[in-house]
Amino acid sequence: MTDRIGSCLRQGKTIIEAALDLLFPGATNCAGCGATLPASDKYICPSCRAAITPIAEPVCKRCNRPLAYPGFCELCRKRQRPFIRSWSAALYKGALRRCIHQFKYERAVYLSPFLASLIFTCLQTAKELPLEPLVVPVPLDRQRLRWRGFNQAEMLAEELARRCQWPLERNALRRFRITRPQADLNEVDRWSNVSGAFVAGKDLT
């Protein structure tokens, strides 16, 4: 096992990626469409990769929703948001949606570096980033963590912090109560679902 990790690192892989290769050796099929992967591809096929649509200007200056005009979207104009700014890497549809679904619900943790790379690429050109960024994963409740076996947000946070060279604070948030799965809810109910669900685990001011 030590020899294989050493071989992975000599090929330019990180320790995290090498460990994931050992524990979860990935797949021979595209995570987006199921087609057999070419030897040169590790996560998704070239067609599915090309189908991923990065979010580009113009977007809402607060929630990053794609717009046909510069400025704020209707929701951000009408409603006070509990955040100053958010960014999104790509449209949640098609191959990317299937990749995220496999990552979260089918334990395809080998996709973590690929998904983190999409976020990293987005942040390379993002405007108005904080002067001192801090990466904070959203905690799972214990029941869901036991069922899933891992916290997908923490895995992405670890990979993103490494790529961006930003500090990672795992315990900045604590889950105060169990919530329903967000995927089952509409946008309005999602805000209500997580309202008061988290508390600060430490002073970040």
Contacts in CASP RR format, 6 or more apart in sequence:
PFRMAT RR
TARGET T0000
AUTHOR 0000-0000-0000
METHOD contacts of the structure
MODEL  1
MTDRIGSCLRQGKTIIEAALDLLFPGATNCAGCGATLPASDKYICPSCRA
AITPIAEPVCKRCNRPLAYPGFCELCRKRQRPFIRSWSAALYKGALRRCI
HQFKYERAVYLSPFLASLIFTCLQTAKELPLEPLVVPVPLDRQRLRWRGF
NQAEMLAEELARRCQWPLERNALRRFRITRPQADLNEVDRWSNVSGAFVA
GKDLT
1 22 0 8 1.000
4 18 0 8 1.000
4 21 0 8 1.000
4 22 0 8 1.000
5 15 0 8 1.000
5 18 0 8 1.000
5 19 0 8 1.000
5 22 0 8 1.000
6 18 0 8 1.000
8 17 0 8 1.000
8 18 0 8 1.000
8 21 0 8 1.000
9 15 0 8 1.000
9 18 0 8 1.000
13 21 0 8 1.000
14 113 0 8 1.000
14 162 0 8 1.000
16 112 0 8 1.000
16 113 0 8 1.000
16 158 0 8 1.000
16 159 0 8 1.000
16 162 0 8 1.000
17 113 0 8 1.000
20 109 0 8 1.000
20 110 0 8 1.000
20 112 0 8 1.000
20 113 0 8 1.000
21 110 0 8 1.000
23 109 0 8 1.000
24 107 0 8 1.000
24 108 0 8 1.000
24 109 0 8 1.000
24 110 0 8 1.000
25 110 0 8 1.000
26 42 0 8 1.000
26 108 0 8 1.000
26 110 0 8 1.000
27 37 0 8 1.000
27 108 0 8 1.000
27 110 0 8 1.000
28 36 0 8 1.000
28 37 0 8 1.000
29 35 0 8 1.000
29 36 0 8 1.000
29 37 0 8 1.000
30 36 0 8 1.000
30 37 0 8 1.000
30 41 0 8 1.000
30 43 0 8 1.000
30 44 0 8 1.000
30 45 0 8 1.000
30 48 0 8 1.000
30 95 0 8 1.000
31 43 0 8 1.000
31 44 0 8 1.000
31 48 0 8 1.000
31 95 0 8 1.000
31 98 0 8 1.000
31 99 0 8 1.000
31 102 0 8 1.000
31 108 0 8 1.000
31 111 0 8 1.000
32 44 0 8 1.000
32 45 0 8 1.000
32 48 0 8 1.000
32 94 0 8 1.000
32 95 0 8 1.000
32 98 0 8 1.000
32 99 0 8 1.000
32 102 0 8 1.000
33 44 0 8 1.000
33 45 0 8 1.000
33 47 0 8 1.000
33 48 0 8 1.000
33 95 0 8 1.000
33 98 0 8 1.000
34 45 0 8 1.000
35 45 0 8 1.000
35 47 0 8 1.000
37 44 0 8 1.000
37 45 0 8 1.000
38 45 0 8 1.000
38 46 0 8 1.000
41 49 0 8 1.000
42 114 0 8 1.000
43 99 0 8 1.000
43 110 0 8 1.000
43 111 0 8 1.000
43 114 0 8 1.000
44 95 0 8 1.000
44 99 0 8 1.000
44 114 0 8 1.000
48 95 0 8 1.000
49 95 0 8 1.000
51 94 0 8 1.000
51 95 0 8 1.000
52 90 0 8 1.000
52 91 0 8 1.000
52 95 0 8 1.000
52 96 0 8 1.000
52 118 0 8 1.000
53 90 0 8 1.000
53 91 0 8 1.000
53 93 0 8 1.000
54 89 0 8 1.000
54 90 0 8 1.000
54 121 0 8 1.000
54 122 0 8 1.000
55 64 0 8 1.000
55 66 0 8 1.000
55 88 0 8 1.000
55 89 0 8 1.000
55 90 0 8 1.000
55 91 0 8 1.000
55 122 0 8 1.000
56 66 0 8 1.000
57 70 0 8 1.000
58 66 0 8 1.000
58 67 0 8 1.000
58 68 0 8 1.000
58 69 0 8 1.000
58 70 0 8 1.000
58 71 0 8 1.000
59 65 0 8 1.000
59 66 0 8 1.000
59 67 0 8 1.000
60 67 0 8 1.000
60 71 0 8 1.000
60 72 0 8 1.000
60 73 0 8 1.000
60 76 0 8 1.000
61 70 0 8 1.000
61 71 0 8 1.000
61 72 0 8 1.000
61 76 0 8 1.000
61 85 0 8 1.000
62 72 0 8 1.000
62 73 0 8 1.000
62 76 0 8 1.000
62 81 0 8 1.000
62 83 0 8 1.000
62 84 0 8 1.000
62 85 0 8 1.000
62 86 0 8 1.000
63 73 0 8 1.000
63 75 0 8 1.000
63 76 0 8 1.000
63 81 0 8 1.000
63 86 0 8 1.000
64 85 0 8 1.000
64 86 0 8 1.000
64 87 0 8 1.000
64 88 0 8 1.000
65 73 0 8 1.000
65 75 0 8 1.000
65 76 0 8 1.000
66 91 0 8 1.000
67 73 0 8 1.000
85 128 0 8 1.000
87 122 0 8 1.000
87 123 0 8 1.000
87 126 0 8 1.000
88 122 0 8 1.000
89 118 0 8 1.000
89 119 0 8 1.000
89 121 0 8 1.000
89 122 0 8 1.000
90 96 0 8 1.000
90 118 0 8 1.000
90 122 0 8 1.000
92 100 0 8 1.000
96 118 0 8 1.000
99 108 0 8 1.000
99 111 0 8 1.000
99 114 0 8 1.000
99 115 0 8 1.000
100 115 0 8 1.000
102 108 0 8 1.000
102 111 0 8 1.000
103 109 0 8 1.000
103 111 0 8 1.000
103 112 0 8 1.000
103 115 0 8 1.000
103 152 0 8 1.000
104 148 0 8 1.000
104 152 0 8 1.000
107 148 0 8 1.000
107 149 0 8 1.000
107 150 0 8 1.000
109 150 0 8 1.000
109 152 0 8 1.000
109 155 0 8 1.000
112 152 0 8 1.000
112 155 0 8 1.000
112 156 0 8 1.000
112 159 0 8 1.000
113 159 0 8 1.000
115 156 0 8 1.000
116 156 0 8 1.000
116 159 0 8 1.000
116 160 0 8 1.000
116 163 0 8 1.000
117 163 0 8 1.000
119 156 0 8 1.000
119 160 0 8 1.000
120 160 0 8 1.000
120 163 0 8 1.000
120 164 0 8 1.000
123 129 0 8 1.000
123 164 0 8 1.000
133 164 0 8 1.000
133 166 0 8 1.000
134 166 0 8 1.000
134 167 0 8 1.000
134 168 0 8 1.000
134 169 0 8 1.000
134 172 0 8 1.000
134 204 0 8 1.000
135 157 0 8 1.000
135 160 0 8 1.000
135 161 0 8 1.000
135 164 0 8 1.000
135 166 0 8 1.000
135 167 0 8 1.000
135 168 0 8 1.000
135 169 0 8 1.000
136 157 0 8 1.000
136 168 0 8 1.000
136 169 0 8 1.000
136 172 0 8 1.000
136 173 0 8 1.000
137 151 0 8 1.000
137 153 0 8 1.000
137 154 0 8 1.000
137 156 0 8 1.000
137 157 0 8 1.000
137 158 0 8 1.000
137 168 0 8 1.000
137 170 0 8 1.000
137 173 0 8 1.000
138 153 0 8 1.000
138 173 0 8 1.000
138 198 0 8 1.000
139 151 0 8 1.000
139 153 0 8 1.000
139 154 0 8 1.000
139 173 0 8 1.000
139 174 0 8 1.000
139 175 0 8 1.000
139 198 0 8 1.000
140 148 0 8 1.000
140 151 0 8 1.000
140 153 0 8 1.000
140 175 0 8 1.000
141 175 0 8 1.000
141 177 0 8 1.000
141 178 0 8 1.000
141 179 0 8 1.000
143 178 0 8 1.000
144 178 0 8 1.000
145 151 0 8 1.000
154 170 0 8 1.000
157 168 0 8 1.000
157 170 0 8 1.000
158 168 0 8 1.000
160 166 0 8 1.000
161 167 0 8 1.000
161 168 0 8 1.000
169 202 0 8 1.000
169 204 0 8 1.000
171 201 0 8 1.000
171 202 0 8 1.000
172 200 0 8 1.000
172 201 0 8 1.000
172 202 0 8 1.000
172 204 0 8 1.000
173 198 0 8 1.000
173 199 0 8 1.000
173 200 0 8 1.000
173 201 0 8 1.000
174 198 0 8 1.000
174 199 0 8 1.000
174 200 0 8 1.000
174 201 0 8 1.000
175 197 0 8 1.000
175 198 0 8 1.000
176 196 0 8 1.000
176 197 0 8 1.000
176 198 0 8 1.000
176 199 0 8 1.000
177 196 0 8 1.000
177 197 0 8 1.000
179 193 0 8 1.000
179 194 0 8 1.000
179 197 0 8 1.000
180 193 0 8 1.000
182 190 0 8 1.000
182 193 0 8 1.000
182 194 0 8 1.000
185 193 0 8 1.000
END
